[in-house]
């Protein structure tokens, strides 16, 4: 005890210093502890969260586009996107790993290095997208630090080019760019979700904190399209284009009673499953985006207007001699033919411009023009397809007899093929217009009937008159006949307007027909642009294509024949 007191007395100053130092140290530690756990707790937790907690986007599943029989036309398949963070510089694969990665993503090593150097100040750069799950697994197995895989979805189109211009396509971010993918993008795309995750300094997810927002999948859409009829129409159209050397063409098939578009084919087309194919004009749905002067197919409605006026009946006679006629000093002619005195049915059968002009010029201008408007010419079809063209009727038709006459045989008026098909569907439905739809009409869905645009009796008379177009002895479309079915329809052939007027060597060819004639079910409209081989008249070019498409479509849909014939 005496020794301890002596020791303290000798070293007291040092003890005091040590105690003071320890006191200060403990005080500093206590201050720091209080500062970290109480004073700056919120700030520090926030900073920690910002550095380690992340909101990870969970992509939503894009809705499926289905045909009327629930066969898929557009589906989303899982793919992966490969990315790096050049700014962190933690992407340091070995030469062997880099070589293996290069082969898997089909990107040269030089290109990978170039992307890194070019974007070294950025925190996010894609190396490759649309990577299949199989390849993504191989990339994971390389175990390259600083390399990240993100799950995404890519659109796949099972029917490919058969229906590509109608369905359209999405971009690399799965957003609709053309066609129905664009029109119904808001329905299809859904809403992405958010997941809260904890990441380490390398950006790897080490823990899932929880879901902040669940992804909402997009809605499925069921179209009115029948894939069987679409395939039929497209293949026959391709054959026809090749046979007659046409530049392109379109076919539309309509259900007369529901207004459903059962097929809408365009050729040449493109493969929507190969990105980069969408740039050329083949991605257009020409059946609604392109306008044409429909030629003699409009005579059907000019004649309808004549019968509705009460001035004419089916057997009324018109003198077409000598095969041409001057109106306002301009010649209207029948391509060198002189049919003489003929009845109204014969005017449609031989497609006489002179006869039709003489009839229509006895009808007030506004009567025929109003009928065309009621039938949907010069206005939207109602399906709201992207890029759709409304068409027009030359305003001078209101005042000029010559322009008015040319409208009656399909010039000075433009329409898309769907408008033309819809007008014939109204005629076939006893004059009652049914709204067009590209979506399937459900069995319990009512089709609102309206007052007929064309009286049913006159509609029936016109359809009967048009049967003569397919008969021998002057009919312009004998090649459009369908075995075991009666068909009513009309041809159309127009010269194409060029920089120096109408070109005598360039034509558009049409045929629009209805079958069965006795109880109409379908309208098929066929169009070919600039046929350059063998023939160019609508009956010779579009007629045979119509025959094959209509005949097979009626059999596929089990529509009973109305003209049973004995096979020889």
C-alpha positions as CSV (number, residue, x, y, z in Angstrom):
1,X,0.0,0.0,0.0
2,X,2.8,2.3,0.9
3,X,4.5,1.3,-2.4
4,X,1.4,2.2,-4.4
5,X,1.0,5.6,-2.8
6,X,4.7,6.3,-3.5
7,X,4.3,5.2,-7.1
8,X,1.2,7.4,-7.6
9,X,3.0,10.4,-6.0
10,X,5.9,10.0,-8.4
11,X,3.8,9.5,-11.6
12,X,0.7,11.6,-10.7
13,X,1.0,14.0,-13.6
14,X,1.3,11.2,-16.1
15,X,-1.8,9.5,-14.7
16,X,-3.7,12.7,-14.9
17,X,-2.8,13.1,-18.6
18,X,-3.7,9.5,-19.3
19,X,-7.1,9.9,-17.6
20,X,-7.8,13.1,-19.5
21,X,-6.8,11.4,-22.8
22,X,-9.0,8.4,-22.0
23,X,-11.8,10.7,-21.0
24,X,-11.6,12.7,-24.2
25,X,-11.4,9.5,-26.3
26,X,-14.5,8.0,-24.6
27,X,-16.3,11.3,-24.9
28,X,-15.4,11.5,-28.6
29,X,-16.6,7.9,-29.1
30,X,-19.8,8.6,-27.3
31,X,-20.3,11.8,-29.3
32,X,-19.7,9.9,-32.5
33,X,-22.0,7.1,-31.5
34,X,-24.8,9.6,-30.6
35,X,-24.2,11.5,-33.8
36,X,-24.4,8.4,-36.0
37,X,-27.3,6.7,-34.2
38,X,-29.5,9.7,-33.2
39,X,-28.5,13.0,-34.7
40,X,-27.6,11.9,-38.3
41,X,-29.5,8.6,-38.3
42,X,-32.0,9.6,-41.0
43,X,-29.4,11.1,-43.3
44,X,-27.1,8.1,-43.0
45,X,-29.9,5.6,-43.5
46,X,-31.0,7.6,-46.6
47,X,-27.5,7.6,-48.0
48,X,-27.1,3.9,-47.4
49,X,-30.4,3.2,-49.0
50,X,-29.5,5.3,-52.1
51,X,-26.3,3.4,-52.5
52,X,-27.7,-0.1,-52.0
53,X,-31.5,-0.1,-52.5
54,X,-32.8,0.0,-56.1
55,X,-36.2,-0.1,-57.8
56,X,-36.0,-2.8,-60.4
57,X,-38.5,-2.5,-63.3
58,X,-40.5,-5.7,-63.9
59,X,-41.7,-5.7,-67.5
60,X,-45.3,-6.5,-68.1
61,X,-46.4,-9.2,-70.4
62,X,-47.8,-7.7,-73.7
63,X,-51.3,-9.0,-74.5
64,X,-51.8,-11.7,-77.1
65,X,-53.4,-10.9,-80.5
66,X,-55.7,-13.9,-81.4
67,X,-57.7,-14.7,-84.5
68,X,-61.5,-15.4,-84.3
69,X,-60.7,-19.1,-83.5
70,X,-58.2,-18.2,-80.7
71,X,-55.2,-19.0,-82.8
72,X,-52.3,-16.7,-81.8
73,X,-51.2,-14.0,-84.3
74,X,-48.9,-12.1,-82.0
75,X,-47.3,-13.4,-78.8
76,X,-44.6,-12.1,-76.4
77,X,-41.7,-14.5,-75.7
78,X,-39.1,-13.9,-72.9
79,X,-35.7,-12.6,-74.0
80,X,-32.7,-11.0,-72.2
81,X,-30.8,-7.8,-72.6
82,X,-27.1,-7.7,-71.8
83,X,-25.6,-4.5,-70.3
84,X,-22.6,-3.1,-68.5
85,X,-21.7,0.0,-66.4
86,X,-18.6,1.4,-68.1
87,X,-18.3,4.2,-65.5
88,X,-17.5,1.7,-62.7
89,X,-14.8,0.0,-64.8
90,X,-15.6,-3.4,-63.1
91,X,-16.1,-5.1,-66.4
92,X,-12.8,-6.9,-66.6
93,X,-13.2,-10.2,-68.4
94,X,-10.2,-12.3,-69.3
95,X,-9.2,-12.5,-73.0
96,X,-10.7,-16.0,-73.1
97,X,-14.0,-14.9,-71.4
98,X,-14.2,-11.9,-73.8
99,X,-13.7,-14.2,-76.8
100,X,-16.4,-16.6,-75.6
101,X,-18.8,-13.7,-74.9
102,X,-18.1,-12.3,-78.4
103,X,-19.1,-15.5,-80.0
104,X,-22.3,-15.8,-78.0
105,X,-23.6,-12.3,-78.7
106,X,-22.3,-12.2,-82.3
107,X,-20.4,-9.0,-81.6
108,X,-16.7,-8.7,-82.4
109,X,-14.3,-8.1,-79.5
110,X,-13.2,-4.8,-81.1
111,X,-16.9,-3.6,-81.2
112,X,-17.3,-4.5,-77.5
113,X,-14.2,-2.6,-76.5
114,X,-15.3,0.3,-78.7
115,X,-18.7,0.5,-76.9
116,X,-16.9,0.5,-73.6
117,X,-14.5,3.3,-74.5
118,X,-17.1,5.4,-76.3
119,X,-19.5,5.3,-73.3
120,X,-17.0,5.2,-70.4
121,X,-18.7,8.2,-68.6
122,X,-22.1,6.4,-68.8
123,X,-23.6,4.1,-66.2
124,X,-25.6,2.0,-68.5
125,X,-24.9,0.6,-72.0
126,X,-26.5,-2.3,-73.8
127,X,-24.1,-4.8,-75.4
128,X,-26.9,-6.8,-77.0
129,X,-30.6,-7.3,-76.8
130,X,-33.1,-10.0,-77.8
131,X,-30.9,-12.7,-76.4
132,X,-32.6,-16.1,-76.1
133,X,-32.9,-17.8,-72.7
134,X,-30.6,-20.5,-73.8
135,X,-27.8,-18.1,-74.8
136,X,-28.5,-16.0,-71.6
137,X,-27.7,-19.2,-69.6
138,X,-24.4,-19.7,-71.4
139,X,-23.5,-16.1,-70.7
140,X,-24.2,-16.5,-67.0
141,X,-22.0,-19.5,-66.9
142,X,-19.0,-17.4,-68.1
143,X,-19.2,-15.7,-64.6
144,X,-18.0,-12.3,-65.9
145,X,-18.1,-9.6,-63.2
146,X,-19.8,-6.3,-64.2
147,X,-21.9,-8.0,-66.9
148,X,-25.7,-7.9,-66.3
149,X,-28.7,-9.7,-67.8
150,X,-32.2,-8.1,-67.7
151,X,-35.3,-10.0,-68.6
152,X,-37.5,-8.5,-71.3
153,X,-40.1,-9.6,-73.8
154,X,-40.0,-9.8,-77.6
155,X,-42.9,-10.1,-80.0
156,X,-43.3,-13.2,-82.1
157,X,-45.7,-13.5,-85.1
158,X,-46.5,-17.2,-85.8
159,X,-48.2,-16.4,-89.2
160,X,-45.3,-14.2,-90.4
161,X,-45.8,-12.3,-93.6
162,X,-49.3,-13.8,-94.3
163,X,-50.8,-11.1,-92.1
164,X,-47.9,-8.8,-91.2
165,X,-49.2,-5.5,-92.8
166,X,-52.4,-5.9,-90.8
167,X,-50.9,-6.9,-87.4
168,X,-48.0,-4.5,-87.7
169,X,-45.0,-4.8,-85.4
170,X,-43.4,-3.6,-82.2
171,X,-40.0,-1.9,-81.7
172,X,-37.2,-3.3,-79.6
173,X,-38.9,-1.9,-76.5
174,X,-42.1,-3.8,-77.3
175,X,-44.0,-0.7,-78.2
176,X,-46.5,-0.9,-81.1
177,X,-45.2,0.9,-84.3
178,X,-47.5,-0.1,-87.1
179,X,-50.8,-1.8,-87.7
180,X,-53.0,-3.2,-85.0
181,X,-50.0,-3.3,-82.6
182,X,-50.0,0.5,-82.8
183,X,-53.8,0.9,-82.9
184,X,-54.3,-1.1,-79.7
185,X,-51.0,-0.4,-78.1
186,X,-52.6,0.9,-74.9
187,X,-54.7,-2.2,-74.5
188,X,-51.9,-4.6,-75.3
189,X,-48.9,-3.2,-73.4
190,X,-50.1,-3.4,-69.8
191,X,-48.2,-1.6,-67.0
192,X,-44.7,-2.4,-65.7
193,X,-44.1,-3.3,-62.1
194,X,-41.4,-2.2,-59.6
195,X,-39.5,-4.5,-57.2
196,X,-37.4,-3.1,-54.3
197,X,-34.0,-4.9,-54.2
198,X,-30.7,-4.6,-52.4
199,X,-27.6,-4.5,-54.6
200,X,-23.9,-4.8,-53.8
201,X,-21.1,-2.6,-55.1
202,X,-21.0,-4.6,-58.3
203,X,-24.6,-4.0,-59.0
204,X,-25.6,-7.6,-58.3
205,X,-28.9,-8.2,-56.5
206,X,-28.2,-9.7,-53.1
207,X,-31.7,-9.5,-51.6
208,X,-35.3,-8.9,-52.6
209,X,-36.9,-6.4,-50.3
210,X,-40.4,-6.6,-51.6
211,X,-42.7,-5.7,-54.5
212,X,-43.6,-2.0,-54.7
213,X,-45.9,-2.4,-57.6
214,X,-47.1,-5.5,-59.3
215,X,-46.9,-5.7,-63.1
216,X,-50.3,-5.6,-64.9
217,X,-50.3,-7.7,-68.0
218,X,-51.8,-6.3,-71.2
219,X,-55.2,-7.3,-72.4
220,X,-55.6,-9.9,-75.1
221,X,-57.4,-9.0,-78.3
222,X,-59.5,-11.3,-80.4
223,X,-59.7,-10.2,-84.0
224,X,-62.4,-10.9,-86.6
225,X,-59.7,-12.4,-88.8
226,X,-59.9,-16.1,-89.7
227,X,-56.4,-17.4,-90.1
228,X,-57.5,-20.0,-92.6
229,X,-59.1,-17.5,-94.9
230,X,-56.1,-15.1,-94.4
231,X,-53.7,-17.8,-95.4
232,X,-55.9,-18.7,-98.4
233,X,-56.2,-15.0,-99.6
234,X,-52.5,-14.2,-99.2
235,X,-51.3,-17.3,-101.1
236,X,-53.7,-16.8,-103.9
237,X,-52.8,-13.2,-104.1
238,X,-49.1,-14.0,-104.3
239,X,-49.8,-16.5,-107.1
240,X,-51.8,-13.9,-109.0
241,X,-49.2,-11.2,-108.7
242,X,-46.6,-13.6,-110.1
243,X,-48.8,-14.9,-112.8
244,X,-49.7,-11.4,-114.1
245,X,-46.5,-9.6,-113.3
246,X,-48.3,-7.1,-111.0
247,X,-46.4,-4.8,-108.7
248,X,-48.6,-5.5,-105.7
249,X,-52.2,-6.3,-104.7
250,X,-54.7,-6.7,-101.9
251,X,-57.7,-8.9,-101.1
252,X,-60.5,-8.2,-98.5
253,X,-63.0,-10.8,-97.3
254,X,-66.1,-9.5,-95.4
255,X,-68.9,-11.2,-93.5
256,X,-71.9,-9.4,-94.9
257,X,-74.2,-9.7,-91.9
258,X,-71.7,-8.8,-89.1
259,X,-69.4,-6.4,-90.9
260,X,-66.4,-8.5,-89.7
261,X,-63.2,-8.4,-91.7
262,X,-62.4,-12.1,-92.1
263,X,-59.3,-11.6,-94.1
264,X,-57.2,-8.6,-95.3
265,X,-54.2,-9.7,-97.3
266,X,-51.5,-7.6,-99.0
267,X,-48.5,-8.7,-101.1
268,X,-45.6,-8.4,-101.3
269,X,-45.4,-8.5,-97.6
270,X,-42.5,-8.8,-95.0
271,X,-41.4,-11.0,-92.2
272,X,-42.2,-9.2,-88.9
273,X,-40.0,-11.6,-87.0
274,X,-36.8,-10.2,-88.6
275,X,-36.1,-6.7,-87.4
276,X,-35.1,-4.2,-90.1
277,X,-37.5,-5.5,-92.7
278,X,-40.1,-2.8,-91.8
279,X,-38.4,0.0,-93.7
280,X,-39.7,-0.6,-97.2
281,X,-43.3,0.0,-98.5
282,X,-44.3,-3.7,-98.0
283,X,-45.3,-3.0,-94.4
284,X,-48.3,-0.9,-95.5
285,X,-51.8,-2.3,-95.3
286,X,-52.6,-1.2,-98.8
287,X,-56.2,-2.4,-98.5
288,X,-56.9,0.7,-96.3
289,X,-53.9,3.1,-96.8
290,X,-53.8,3.3,-100.6
291,X,-56.4,5.0,-102.8
292,X,-57.4,4.0,-106.3
293,X,-59.9,5.1,-108.9
294,X,-62.2,2.0,-108.7
295,X,-63.3,2.1,-112.4
296,X,-66.4,0.2,-113.5
297,X,-67.0,-1.4,-110.1
298,X,-68.7,1.9,-109.3
299,X,-71.3,1.3,-112.1
300,X,-73.1,-0.9,-109.7
301,X,-74.0,2.0,-107.5
302,X,-74.7,4.4,-110.4
303,X,-77.2,1.9,-111.7
304,X,-78.6,1.5,-108.2
305,X,-79.2,5.3,-108.1
306,X,-80.9,5.1,-111.5
307,X,-83.4,2.4,-110.3
308,X,-84.0,4.3,-107.0
309,X,-84.9,7.4,-109.0
310,X,-88.0,5.7,-110.4
311,X,-87.0,6.8,-114.0
312,X,-85.8,3.4,-115.0
313,X,-86.5,-0.3,-114.6
314,X,-84.4,-3.3,-115.3
315,X,-85.7,-3.6,-118.9
316,X,-85.2,0.1,-119.8
317,X,-83.4,0.5,-123.1
318,X,-80.4,2.9,-123.8
319,X,-78.9,3.7,-127.2
320,X,-75.1,3.5,-127.0
321,X,-74.5,3.8,-130.7
322,X,-71.9,4.5,-132.1
323,X,-69.8,3.5,-129.1
324,X,-68.8,7.0,-128.0
325,X,-70.5,10.1,-126.8
326,X,-69.5,13.8,-126.4
327,X,-70.2,15.5,-123.1
328,X,-69.2,19.1,-122.7
329,X,-67.0,18.6,-125.8
330,X,-65.1,15.6,-124.2
331,X,-65.4,12.1,-125.5
332,X,-66.7,9.2,-123.4
333,X,-66.2,5.8,-125.2
334,X,-66.6,2.1,-124.9
335,X,-63.1,1.1,-126.0
336,X,-64.0,0.8,-129.7
337,X,-67.2,-1.3,-129.1
338,X,-70.6,-0.3,-130.4
339,X,-73.3,-2.2,-128.4
340,X,-76.2,-0.3,-130.0
341,X,-79.5,-0.3,-128.1
342,X,-79.2,-2.3,-124.9
343,X,-81.0,-2.7,-121.6
344,X,-79.7,-1.8,-118.2
345,X,-78.6,-5.3,-117.4
346,X,-76.5,-5.4,-120.6
347,X,-74.9,-2.1,-119.7
348,X,-73.5,-3.7,-116.5
349,X,-72.7,-7.0,-118.3
350,X,-70.5,-5.5,-121.0
351,X,-69.5,-2.5,-118.7
352,X,-70.6,0.2,-121.1
353,X,-69.3,3.7,-120.2
354,X,-71.6,5.3,-122.8
355,X,-74.7,3.6,-121.5
356,X,-73.9,4.3,-117.9
357,X,-73.2,8.0,-118.6
358,X,-76.4,8.5,-120.6
359,X,-78.4,7.0,-117.7
360,X,-76.7,8.9,-114.9
361,X,-76.9,12.2,-116.6
362,X,-80.7,12.0,-116.3
363,X,-80.4,11.7,-112.5
364,X,-79.8,14.9,-110.5
365,X,-76.1,15.1,-109.5
366,X,-76.8,15.2,-105.8
367,X,-78.9,12.0,-105.8
368,X,-76.1,9.7,-107.0
369,X,-73.3,11.6,-105.1
370,X,-75.3,11.4,-101.8
371,X,-75.7,7.7,-102.3
372,X,-72.0,7.3,-102.7
373,X,-71.5,9.2,-99.5
374,X,-74.0,7.1,-97.6
375,X,-72.2,4.0,-98.8
376,X,-69.0,5.2,-97.2
377,X,-67.0,6.7,-100.0
378,X,-64.9,9.7,-99.2
379,X,-65.0,9.1,-95.4
380,X,-63.3,6.8,-92.8
381,X,-64.3,3.1,-92.7
382,X,-64.6,3.3,-88.9
383,X,-61.9,0.7,-88.0
384,X,-59.4,3.5,-87.3
385,X,-56.5,1.7,-88.9
386,X,-53.3,3.7,-88.7
387,X,-52.6,5.5,-92.0
388,X,-56.0,4.9,-93.4
389,X,-57.0,7.1,-96.3
390,X,-60.5,8.4,-96.6
391,X,-60.6,8.9,-100.4
392,X,-62.5,11.6,-102.2
393,X,-65.1,12.5,-104.8
394,X,-64.1,15.3,-107.2
395,X,-66.0,18.4,-106.1
396,X,-66.5,19.4,-109.8
397,X,-68.9,16.5,-110.0
398,X,-71.5,18.7,-108.4
399,X,-71.5,21.1,-111.3
400,X,-69.8,19.5,-114.3
401,X,-71.8,17.0,-116.4
402,X,-68.6,15.4,-117.7
403,X,-67.0,15.0,-114.3
404,X,-70.3,13.7,-113.0
405,X,-70.5,11.1,-115.8
406,X,-66.9,10.0,-115.2
407,X,-67.7,9.3,-111.6
408,X,-70.4,6.9,-112.7
409,X,-67.8,4.7,-114.3
410,X,-65.2,5.0,-111.6
411,X,-63.0,8.0,-112.4
412,X,-62.9,11.3,-110.5
413,X,-63.5,9.3,-107.4
414,X,-60.9,7.4,-105.2
415,X,-61.4,4.8,-102.6
416,X,-59.5,2.1,-100.7
417,X,-60.3,-1.5,-101.3
418,X,-62.0,-1.9,-97.9
419,X,-64.4,0.9,-98.7
420,X,-65.3,-0.7,-102.0
421,X,-65.9,-4.1,-100.3
422,X,-68.0,-2.5,-97.6
423,X,-70.3,-0.8,-100.2
424,X,-70.9,-4.2,-101.9
425,X,-71.6,-5.7,-98.4
426,X,-74.3,-3.1,-97.9
427,X,-75.8,-3.9,-101.3
428,X,-75.7,-7.6,-100.5
429,X,-77.3,-7.0,-97.0
430,X,-80.5,-5.7,-98.7
431,X,-79.2,-2.2,-98.5
432,X,-78.7,-2.2,-94.7
433,X,-75.2,-0.9,-93.8
434,X,-73.4,-2.9,-91.0
435,X,-70.4,-1.1,-89.4
436,X,-67.1,-2.7,-90.2
437,X,-65.0,-4.2,-87.5
438,X,-61.6,-5.8,-87.2
439,X,-62.6,-7.3,-83.8
440,X,-64.6,-10.4,-83.4
441,X,-68.3,-9.9,-83.0
442,X,-69.4,-12.0,-80.0
443,X,-72.5,-14.3,-80.4
444,X,-74.5,-12.2,-77.8
445,X,-73.4,-8.9,-79.4
446,X,-76.3,-7.2,-81.3
447,X,-75.7,-5.6,-84.7
448,X,-77.8,-2.5,-84.8
449,X,-79.9,-2.5,-87.9
450,X,-80.7,0.8,-89.6
451,X,-83.0,2.0,-92.3
452,X,-81.8,0.6,-95.6
453,X,-79.8,2.9,-97.8
454,X,-81.0,1.0,-100.8
455,X,-84.5,-0.4,-100.9
456,X,-84.4,-4.3,-100.5
457,X,-86.2,-4.8,-103.8
458,X,-83.8,-2.7,-105.7
459,X,-80.9,-4.3,-104.0
460,X,-82.1,-7.7,-105.1
461,X,-82.7,-6.5,-108.6
462,X,-79.1,-5.1,-108.9
463,X,-77.6,-8.3,-107.6
464,X,-79.6,-10.3,-110.1
465,X,-78.4,-7.9,-112.9
466,X,-74.8,-8.4,-111.8
467,X,-75.0,-12.1,-112.2
468,X,-74.9,-11.5,-115.9
469,X,-71.3,-10.1,-115.6
470,X,-70.1,-13.7,-115.1
471,X,-72.1,-15.2,-117.9
472,X,-70.9,-16.1,-121.4
473,X,-72.1,-13.9,-124.3
474,X,-70.6,-10.6,-123.2
475,X,-69.9,-10.9,-119.5
476,X,-66.6,-9.3,-118.5
477,X,-65.8,-11.7,-115.7
478,X,-66.6,-15.3,-116.8
479,X,-63.4,-16.4,-115.1
480,X,-64.8,-15.3,-111.7
481,X,-67.4,-18.1,-111.6
482,X,-67.4,-20.4,-108.5
483,X,-68.3,-24.0,-108.9
484,X,-71.6,-24.9,-107.3
485,X,-72.3,-21.3,-106.3
486,X,-74.1,-18.4,-107.9
487,X,-72.0,-15.3,-107.8
488,X,-72.9,-11.6,-108.3
489,X,-70.2,-9.1,-108.9
490,X,-68.5,-6.4,-111.0
491,X,-65.2,-5.9,-112.7
492,X,-63.2,-2.7,-112.7
493,X,-60.2,-1.7,-114.9
494,X,-58.7,1.8,-114.7
495,X,-55.8,3.5,-116.4
496,X,-53.3,5.0,-113.9
497,X,-52.8,8.7,-113.8
498,X,-49.2,9.7,-114.4
499,X,-47.3,13.0,-114.8
500,X,-48.6,13.3,-118.4
501,X,-52.2,12.2,-118.0
502,X,-53.6,8.7,-117.9
503,X,-51.1,6.0,-119.0
504,X,-52.6,3.7,-121.7
505,X,-50.1,0.9,-120.7
506,X,-50.5,1.0,-116.9
507,X,-53.7,-0.3,-115.2
508,X,-55.3,-1.2,-111.9
509,X,-57.5,-4.3,-112.0
510,X,-60.5,-5.1,-109.7
511,X,-63.2,-7.6,-109.1
512,X,-65.7,-7.4,-106.3
513,X,-68.2,-10.2,-105.8
514,X,-70.8,-11.6,-103.5
515,X,-71.8,-15.3,-102.9
516,X,-73.9,-17.2,-102.7
517,X,-76.0,-14.9,-104.8
518,X,-79.3,-16.2,-103.5
519,X,-78.4,-15.9,-99.8
520,X,-75.3,-13.6,-99.6
521,X,-72.7,-14.5,-96.9
522,X,-69.4,-13.2,-98.1
523,X,-67.9,-10.3,-100.1
524,X,-64.5,-10.8,-101.7
525,X,-62.7,-7.8,-103.2
526,X,-59.5,-8.4,-105.3
527,X,-57.1,-5.7,-106.5
528,X,-53.9,-5.9,-108.6
529,X,-51.7,-2.9,-109.4
530,X,-50.0,-2.7,-112.8
531,X,-50.4,-6.2,-114.1
532,X,-47.9,-6.4,-117.0
533,X,-48.1,-10.0,-118.2
534,X,-50.8,-11.9,-120.2
535,X,-53.8,-9.6,-119.3
536,X,-54.8,-6.4,-117.5
537,X,-58.6,-6.3,-117.6
538,X,-60.2,-6.8,-114.2
539,X,-62.2,-9.9,-115.2
540,X,-59.2,-11.6,-116.6
541,X,-56.7,-10.7,-113.9
542,X,-58.7,-10.3,-110.6
543,X,-61.6,-12.6,-111.7
544,X,-59.7,-15.9,-111.5
545,X,-58.1,-15.0,-108.1
546,X,-61.6,-14.1,-106.8
547,X,-63.0,-17.5,-108.0
548,X,-60.4,-19.5,-106.1
549,X,-60.6,-17.4,-102.9
550,X,-64.4,-17.2,-102.8
551,X,-64.8,-20.9,-103.6
552,X,-62.4,-22.1,-101.0
553,X,-63.6,-19.6,-98.4
554,X,-67.2,-20.8,-98.8
555,X,-66.2,-24.4,-98.5
556,X,-64.0,-23.7,-95.4
557,X,-66.9,-22.0,-93.7
558,X,-69.3,-24.7,-94.8
559,X,-71.7,-22.4,-96.6
560,X,-74.2,-24.6,-98.5
561,X,-74.1,-24.3,-102.3
562,X,-76.9,-22.7,-104.2
563,X,-76.2,-23.9,-107.7
564,X,-75.4,-27.6,-107.5
565,X,-73.8,-28.8,-110.8
566,X,-73.1,-32.2,-112.1
567,X,-69.3,-32.9,-112.4
568,X,-68.4,-34.1,-115.9
